[in-house]
Amino acid sequence: MSTHQHPPANSPAPTPTGISPADPALATDGSGAPKVVAEGVISSVRPDPHADDGRRPVAWLHIVAPGRGVTPSVRSWCQCGRDLFAAGQARALALITDHVQHRTLCPLLGSQEGKAA
């Protein structure tokens, strides 16, 4: 049997003594000024790459066109209330054409200035 005793499981572990926080590194020129960042790290503030430019999706077209022998399908959504579905090659192509036309006629999409083609 071992005579070494462990502290009870619900007690905090004893903290070691004599530990101090790390000292700041001195500047490479020996001036004694602490370094703020590591060498080679860019410290300038850059613009947020995820900044919100205010654009939101309004109309969606989801096309499922698997391989040969499988029926393609298309779904067209718009925030104006449009929600159409078509299955089969001829109907899917017709809905794609209709979705493109809807994008020019929809009041939610027609008022956008400078939209990309």
PLY file of the C-alpha trace (Angstrom):
ply
format ascii 1.0
element vertex 117
property float x
property float y
property float z
element edge 116
property int vertex1
property int vertex2
end_header
0.00 0.00 0.00
1.09 3.51 -0.75
1.35 6.08 2.03
1.03 9.02 -0.43
-2.31 10.77 0.10
-4.18 12.70 -2.56
-6.31 15.76 -1.77
-10.06 15.14 -1.78
-11.57 15.15 -5.30
-13.81 18.15 -4.63
-11.02 20.36 -3.24
-9.11 22.76 -5.49
-5.63 21.64 -6.45
-2.89 23.34 -4.47
-1.28 26.25 -6.33
2.48 26.30 -6.71
4.33 29.19 -5.08
6.98 31.42 -6.56
5.41 31.90 -10.00
5.40 35.45 -11.38
3.97 36.91 -14.60
6.24 37.02 -17.64
8.33 40.14 -18.14
7.82 42.08 -21.41
10.50 41.57 -24.03
12.99 44.38 -24.54
13.28 46.14 -27.89
15.93 44.80 -30.26
17.91 48.06 -30.13
18.38 47.61 -26.40
16.47 50.78 -25.48
14.44 48.97 -22.88
11.09 49.79 -24.48
8.83 46.73 -24.62
7.87 45.32 -28.02
4.19 45.78 -28.86
3.90 43.12 -31.57
6.15 40.48 -33.02
8.35 41.42 -35.94
6.71 41.00 -39.33
3.18 41.35 -37.96
1.13 43.99 -39.74
-0.21 46.40 -37.14
-2.30 48.71 -39.34
-6.06 48.50 -39.12
-7.62 47.04 -42.24
-11.24 47.32 -43.35
-13.53 44.49 -42.27
-13.70 41.98 -45.16
-17.17 40.93 -43.96
-18.63 44.44 -43.90
-22.32 44.65 -44.80
-22.96 46.59 -48.00
-26.75 46.52 -47.58
-27.51 44.12 -50.43
-29.89 41.24 -49.72
-31.04 38.35 -51.91
-34.59 38.87 -53.14
-35.13 36.18 -55.79
-33.72 32.65 -55.95
-33.59 30.01 -58.65
-32.69 26.47 -57.58
-31.95 24.06 -60.42
-31.46 20.32 -59.89
-30.16 18.65 -63.03
-28.74 15.24 -62.20
-27.30 12.87 -64.80
-28.98 11.05 -67.63
-32.28 9.32 -67.07
-33.21 11.47 -64.05
-35.86 14.19 -64.22
-34.51 17.75 -63.75
-36.40 20.14 -61.49
-36.45 23.88 -60.89
-37.81 26.05 -58.09
-38.23 29.83 -58.33
-38.70 31.93 -55.18
-39.08 35.67 -54.68
-39.81 37.81 -51.64
-42.82 39.25 -53.48
-44.59 35.92 -52.85
-43.59 33.95 -55.94
-42.96 30.25 -55.25
-43.09 28.07 -58.36
-41.84 24.52 -59.02
-41.40 22.63 -62.27
-40.21 19.10 -63.03
-39.20 17.68 -66.39
-36.86 19.17 -68.98
-39.39 21.24 -70.97
-41.14 22.65 -67.87
-37.83 23.32 -66.10
-36.50 25.30 -69.08
-39.77 27.25 -69.27
-39.59 28.15 -65.56
-35.97 29.28 -65.90
-37.03 31.62 -68.74
-40.00 32.82 -66.67
-37.74 33.48 -63.65
-35.43 35.65 -65.77
-38.46 37.61 -67.01
-39.80 37.94 -63.45
-36.51 39.54 -62.36
-37.15 42.40 -64.79
-40.82 42.85 -63.80
-40.81 42.30 -60.01
-41.36 45.55 -58.06
-38.83 44.43 -55.42
-36.12 43.89 -58.04
-36.96 46.57 -60.59
-36.20 49.50 -58.25
-32.54 48.52 -57.67
-30.07 50.92 -59.22
-26.84 49.65 -60.71
-27.55 45.98 -60.21
-25.10 43.57 -61.80
-26.21 41.73 -64.90
0 1
1 2
2 3
3 4
4 5
5 6
6 7
7 8
8 9
9 10
10 11
11 12
12 13
13 14
14 15
15 16
16 17
17 18
18 19
19 20
20 21
21 22
22 23
23 24
24 25
25 26
26 27
27 28
28 29
29 30
30 31
31 32
32 33
33 34
34 35
35 36
36 37
37 38
38 39
39 40
40 41
41 42
42 43
43 44
44 45
45 46
46 47
47 48
48 49
49 50
50 51
51 52
52 53
53 54
54 55
55 56
56 57
57 58
58 59
59 60
60 61
61 62
62 63
63 64
64 65
65 66
66 67
67 68
68 69
69 70
70 71
71 72
72 73
73 74
74 75
75 76
76 77
77 78
78 79
79 80
80 81
81 82
82 83
83 84
84 85
85 86
86 87
87 88
88 89
89 90
90 91
91 92
92 93
93 94
94 95
95 96
96 97
97 98
98 99
99 100
100 101
101 102
102 103
103 104
104 105
105 106
106 107
107 108
108 109
109 110
110 111
111 112
112 113
113 114
114 115
115 116
